[in-house]
Amino acid sequence: MDDGSHRLQRDDEALATFFGQSSFASHAVVSARNAVKVDPEVELALLGPLGCGIQTGAGTVLNRLKPEFGSSIVVYGCGAVGLSAVMAAKIIGCQRIIAVDINDDRLALARELGATHTVNGKQEETVDRVHEITGGGSEYAVETTGAPPCGTSIAAGVTPPGCLGNCRCYPGGHAGCAPRLDG
């Protein structure tokens, strides 16, 4: 908590919480600054993605990558974070928005939300397809899956000095980093 105490304990041992919250708990004790009062008429299932997925995906595109109008972007993973990145890329005016996933239903939704192209990573060679669509590689890419093969694909699919946004946590690193590629 803000005062240095721990809200959870087992016997006399303090327990840590992931990012100061409890994603898989049925109840959570939170700091007042982390609580948001919502209209009781709004379905909570619709509000959940606002606190994480939308802020992370859209924030990575709008605040970190900042792609130029007419540029290209590849979004790896079409869950809440990836779909939010797709919508942000559409808002900015990216010319080519390529959504990559292994689930055809998610890819169809990505199309509805603004993806101009979709690639099923289990059915197509992702890097080759990205190069074909973009004419050599995209300027920007967002990786939201945490799957190791995507890390390789993302680097190979971006034209240097492209910009990568990783929406995942790395051991010893931090979420939402946006390293530049040198070549």
N, C-alpha and C positions, 0 to 999 in steps of 0.2 A: 504494500500500500504506500501512499505518499509519505507516511511517517516512518517507513522502513520496516514495519511489521508485515507479517505474512497472514493472509486471510485463511489459508488452509493449513491444517496440521494433521499428522498421524501420530498419535500418542503425544510426545513432546517435540517431535521433529517437524520443522517448518517445511512445507512443500512449495515448490515453485509452480507458476502457471505459465503456459505458453503465451508469449507476448502480453502478459498481464490480463489474459482473459481465459475463458474456458469453452473452447469450441465444441467439445463433445459432451458437455454437462447439460443436465436438465435445468439447473439453476446456477447462478453466478453472483458473486459479491464483487461489485465494481466501484471504482472511485466515482464520485458525483460528476466529475468532468468527462467521464466516458459514457455516461448515461444520457439518452436522448428521449424526451417525452414525445410520444407519437399519438396520433388520433386513434382512439380505440375502435373506430369504424374500419380502419385500414387493416387488411389481412397481414399478419406478421410474416408469412411466407414471402410476401412481396417486398417487405422491408429489409429482410436479411441481406440480400446482395448489395444494398446501398452502403452498408457499413464496411464492406471489404471488396467484393468483386468489382463493383463499378468504380469505386475510388482508385483501386489499384490499376485496373486495366485502362480506364480513361485517363487517369493521372499520369501513367507511364507515357502515353502518347502525347497528351496535351502539355504536360509540365516538364517532362524529361527529354523525350525524343524531339518534340516540336517539328514534325515533318513539314516541308514546304508544300504549298498548294501544287498539285500536279505530280507529286512524287509517288513512289511506290513503297508499299509496306507489306511484310509477310507476318501473319499472326499465327503462331504455333499453339494450338489448343483452343477449343471453342466452348469452354465452360464459361462461367460468369465473368471471369477476368478477361479471357480472350475475346468474348463477344462484346464486352465493354470497350476493349481496344479497337475492335472493328468499327463500332459506332463512332468512337472519337475520330478515327481516321476518315470516316465518311464526313463528319462535321468539318474537319480541316480542309477536305477537298483533295485527298489523295486520289490520284488517277487510277492506280491499280492497288486494290486491297485484296490480298491473297490469304484466305483462311485455310489452315492445314489442321486436319484432325483425322481420326480413324473411325469416326462415327458419322454415317451418312445423314442421320437426323440432325445432328449438330451442324453439319456443313450446310444443310438446307436452311436452317435457322440463320446461319451466318450470312447466307445470300439475302435473306429477307431483311437483315439488319444493315446491309451495306457492302458486303464482300462482293467484289467484281469477279473473282475467280475462287474456286475451291479445289483443294487437292486432298484426296484420301491417301494418307501416308502408308497404308497397308497395301493399297492397290497400285500406286504410282511411285516412281522414283522422285522424291520431293525436290531435291536440288535441281535435277534436270528440268523438271516441270517449272520451277520458279525461274530458272534461266530462260526457258522458252517463253514464258509469259512476259517477262520483263526485258528480254533482249540482252541478258547477261548478268542479271542480279538486281536485287532491290536495294534501295537506298537505306531502308529501315527494316527492322524486324523486332518482334516481341515474342519472347518464349515464356509460355505460361504453364507448361506441362510438368516440368521437373524431370522429364524422361531423358536419360543420357543421349540416346540417338538424336534427339532434337538439338542438343548443343552442337553436335557436329554439323547437322544440316543447316542450322542457323548461320554458322560462321561461313560455310561454303556457299550459301545462297545470297549473301550480302556483298555488293560491290564495294571494295575499299575506296575511300575511307568511310564506309557505311557506319551506321550507329545501331547498336543492339540494346534492347531493354529486356532484362531478365526479371520476371515476376516470380521469383522463388528465393528460397533461402539456401545459402551455401554454408557449409561448415566453416566458421571463421570469417565469413563474409557478411553481407547485408542484403536485404530484399530490395528490389527495385533499382539496382545499380544499372548504369547505362554506359558501359565501356565503349571506347572508340576503337575501330580496327585500323591498324596502320598499313596493312597490305598483306 
